[in-house]
Amino acid sequence: MTELDRLMPVSHRRLQSLQSLVDQYGKGDGNAMGQIIGLQEQLTADCERLDILVKKEPAHRRQTAKYRYDQLMYDYRSLSTALQRHRAVQSEREREQAERSELLNREFTANDNTDTILALDAAISFNDKAMNSDSGLDRLLDSGAEALKQLRNQRSTLGIIKGRMSSVVSSLGLSQTVMKMVERRSTTDQYLFYMGCVITLLIMFLLLYFVI
């Protein structure tokens, strides 16, 4: 029996033992880690030695030996990956436990209470300012809506007056100069209406930008 034939079964038994210990560690048995580290060192040395022995095998046996070695390495790497996942989960549990213990054992001082009160006061003050700003904006929107409504009413009234004046002028035969003056007044009122809209929107934007 060659050294390869003797070492391969030994490595498989160590791998099985490592599998059992990794399962125990995954279930919360922290004491298994010491044995796991020892087995990992032995298996790493076994794999290094087996790699050399496989290359020394005769050609007619080398393919079979290489397959057995590759299977052993695959299983060993899979166990190492599983162990890393278990260690990450365990570390997260320990961190959460430490944070809970710190919160339970923490003694709150007068300074902590003062900081908390100051933070609450600042939040309440900000909330009050925001509510006041909302009320002011609501009033401004109501005023703007009322102004626009009045401008629309004036425009409608001027349209009616223009129509009546056109009828009167047609019946009385007034000059075209009077008609043009009326039309210019109507155009000017339209410009005033649009300017009022723009100014109102600009004021609302400035209040939103600087107040909130």
C-alpha positions as CSV (number, residue, x, y, z in Angstrom):
1,M,0.0,0.0,0.0
2,T,1.4,3.4,-1.0
3,E,1.5,6.5,1.1
4,L,-1.3,7.9,-1.0
5,D,-3.5,5.0,-0.2
6,R,-2.8,5.3,3.5
7,L,-3.2,9.1,3.7
8,M,-6.4,9.4,1.7
9,P,-8.7,7.5,4.1
10,V,-7.2,9.3,7.1
11,S,-8.0,12.7,5.4
12,H,-11.6,11.6,4.8
13,R,-12.1,10.6,8.4
14,R,-10.7,14.0,9.5
15,L,-13.0,15.7,7.0
16,Q,-16.0,13.8,8.5
17,S,-15.0,14.9,12.0
18,L,-14.7,18.5,10.7
19,Q,-18.2,18.3,9.3
20,S,-19.6,17.2,12.7
21,L,-17.7,20.0,14.5
22,V,-18.9,22.7,12.0
23,D,-22.5,21.5,12.5
24,Q,-22.1,21.8,16.3
25,Y,-20.6,25.3,15.9
26,G,-23.5,26.4,13.7
27,K,-25.9,25.3,16.4
28,G,-24.1,27.6,18.9
29,D,-21.4,25.4,20.4
30,G,-18.6,27.9,20.6
31,N,-16.3,25.3,22.3
32,A,-16.0,23.4,19.0
33,M,-13.9,26.1,17.5
34,G,-10.7,25.0,19.1
35,Q,-11.0,21.5,17.6
36,I,-12.1,22.9,14.3
37,I,-8.9,24.9,14.0
38,G,-6.8,21.9,14.8
39,L,-8.5,19.7,12.2
40,Q,-8.2,22.5,9.6
41,E,-4.4,22.6,10.2
42,Q,-4.2,18.8,9.8
43,L,-6.3,18.8,6.7
44,T,-4.4,21.6,5.1
45,A,-1.1,19.7,5.6
46,D,-2.8,16.5,4.3
47,C,-3.9,18.2,1.1
48,E,-0.5,19.7,0.5
49,R,1.1,16.2,0.9
50,L,-1.6,14.5,-1.2
51,D,-1.0,17.0,-4.0
52,I,2.6,16.0,-4.2
53,L,1.8,12.3,-4.0
54,V,-0.8,12.5,-6.8
55,K,1.8,14.0,-9.1
56,K,4.1,11.1,-8.3
57,E,1.6,8.4,-9.1
58,P,2.2,6.2,-12.2
59,A,0.4,7.4,-15.3
60,H,-2.2,4.6,-15.2
61,R,-3.2,5.5,-11.7
62,R,-2.8,9.2,-11.8
63,Q,-6.2,10.1,-13.2
64,T,-8.1,8.1,-10.5
65,A,-5.9,9.5,-7.7
66,K,-6.4,13.0,-9.1
67,Y,-10.2,12.6,-9.1
68,R,-10.2,11.4,-5.4
69,Y,-7.9,14.3,-4.5
70,D,-10.1,16.8,-6.3
71,Q,-13.2,15.4,-4.5
72,L,-11.5,15.7,-1.1
73,M,-10.5,19.3,-1.8
74,Y,-14.0,20.2,-3.0
75,D,-15.5,18.9,0.2
76,Y,-12.9,20.6,2.3
77,R,-13.5,24.0,0.6
78,S,-17.3,23.6,1.0
79,L,-16.8,23.0,4.7
80,S,-14.5,26.0,5.0
81,T,-17.2,28.2,3.3
82,A,-19.9,26.9,5.6
83,L,-17.7,27.6,8.6
84,Q,-17.2,31.2,7.4
85,R,-20.9,31.7,7.2
86,H,-21.5,30.3,10.7
87,R,-18.7,32.5,12.1
88,A,-20.3,35.6,10.4
89,V,-23.7,34.7,12.0
90,Q,-22.1,34.1,15.3
91,S,-20.3,37.4,15.2
92,E,-23.6,39.2,14.4
93,R,-25.3,37.5,17.3
94,E,-22.5,38.5,19.7
95,R,-22.6,42.1,18.5
96,E,-26.4,42.3,19.0
97,Q,-26.0,40.8,22.4
98,A,-23.4,43.3,23.4
99,E,-25.5,46.2,22.2
100,R,-28.5,44.9,24.2
101,S,-26.4,44.5,27.3
102,E,-25.0,48.0,26.9
103,L,-28.5,49.5,26.7
104,L,-29.7,47.5,29.7
105,N,-26.7,48.4,31.8
106,R,-26.4,52.0,30.7
107,E,-26.9,54.7,33.4
108,F,-28.5,57.8,32.1
109,T,-27.1,61.0,33.6
110,A,-28.4,64.5,34.0
111,N,-26.5,65.5,30.9
112,D,-28.2,62.8,28.8
113,N,-31.6,64.1,30.0
114,T,-30.6,67.7,29.2
115,D,-29.5,66.7,25.7
116,T,-32.7,64.9,25.2
117,I,-34.8,67.8,26.3
118,L,-32.9,70.2,24.1
119,A,-33.4,68.0,21.1
120,L,-37.1,67.8,21.8
121,D,-37.4,71.6,22.2
122,A,-35.6,72.1,18.9
123,A,-37.9,69.6,17.2
124,I,-41.0,71.3,18.7
125,S,-39.8,74.7,17.7
126,F,-39.2,73.6,14.1
127,N,-42.6,72.0,14.0
128,D,-44.2,75.3,15.2
129,K,-42.4,77.3,12.6
130,A,-43.4,74.9,9.9
131,M,-47.1,75.1,10.9
132,N,-46.9,78.9,11.0
133,S,-45.4,78.9,7.5
134,D,-48.2,76.7,6.3
135,S,-50.8,79.0,7.7
136,G,-49.1,82.0,6.1
137,L,-48.9,80.3,2.8
138,D,-52.6,79.3,3.0
139,R,-53.5,82.9,3.6
140,L,-51.3,84.1,0.8
141,L,-52.8,81.5,-1.6
142,D,-56.3,82.6,-0.6
143,S,-55.4,86.3,-1.2
144,G,-53.9,85.4,-4.6
145,A,-56.9,83.4,-5.6
146,E,-59.2,86.3,-4.6
147,A,-57.1,88.8,-6.6
148,L,-57.1,86.6,-9.6
149,K,-60.9,86.1,-9.3
150,Q,-61.3,89.9,-9.2
151,L,-59.1,90.4,-12.2
152,R,-61.1,87.8,-14.1
153,N,-64.3,89.6,-13.1
154,Q,-62.9,92.9,-14.3
155,R,-61.9,91.4,-17.5
156,S,-65.3,89.9,-18.1
157,T,-66.9,93.2,-17.2
158,L,-64.7,95.1,-19.6
159,G,-65.6,92.6,-22.3
160,I,-69.2,93.3,-21.8
161,I,-68.7,97.0,-21.8
162,K,-66.6,96.8,-25.0
163,G,-69.4,94.9,-26.7
164,R,-72.0,97.4,-25.6
165,M,-69.8,100.3,-26.6
166,S,-69.3,98.7,-30.0
167,S,-73.1,98.5,-30.4
168,V,-73.5,102.1,-29.3
169,V,-70.7,103.4,-31.5
170,S,-72.0,101.5,-34.5
171,S,-75.4,103.0,-33.9
172,L,-74.1,106.5,-33.2
173,G,-71.3,106.5,-35.8
174,L,-68.5,107.5,-33.4
175,S,-65.0,107.8,-34.7
176,Q,-62.5,104.9,-34.9
177,T,-60.2,106.8,-32.5
178,V,-62.5,106.1,-29.6
179,M,-62.7,102.4,-30.5
180,K,-58.9,102.1,-30.6
181,M,-58.7,103.8,-27.2
182,V,-61.1,101.2,-25.8
183,E,-59.2,98.3,-27.4
184,R,-55.9,99.6,-25.9
185,R,-57.4,99.8,-22.5
186,S,-58.5,96.2,-22.8
187,T,-55.0,95.1,-23.9
188,T,-53.5,97.0,-20.9
189,D,-55.9,95.2,-18.5
190,Q,-54.8,91.9,-19.9
191,Y,-51.2,92.8,-19.3
192,L,-52.0,93.8,-15.8
193,F,-53.8,90.5,-15.2
194,Y,-50.8,88.4,-16.4
195,M,-48.3,90.6,-14.4
196,G,-50.4,90.1,-11.3
197,C,-50.3,86.3,-11.8
198,V,-46.5,86.3,-12.3
199,I,-45.9,88.5,-9.2
200,T,-48.2,86.3,-7.1
201,L,-46.3,83.2,-8.1
202,L,-43.0,84.8,-7.5
203,I,-44.0,85.8,-4.0
204,M,-45.2,82.3,-3.2
205,F,-41.9,80.8,-4.5
206,L,-39.8,83.2,-2.4
207,L,-41.8,82.3,0.7
208,L,-41.4,78.6,0.1
209,Y,-37.7,79.0,-0.5
210,F,-36.8,81.2,2.4
211,V,-39.3,80.3,5.1
212,I,-39.4,76.5,4.9
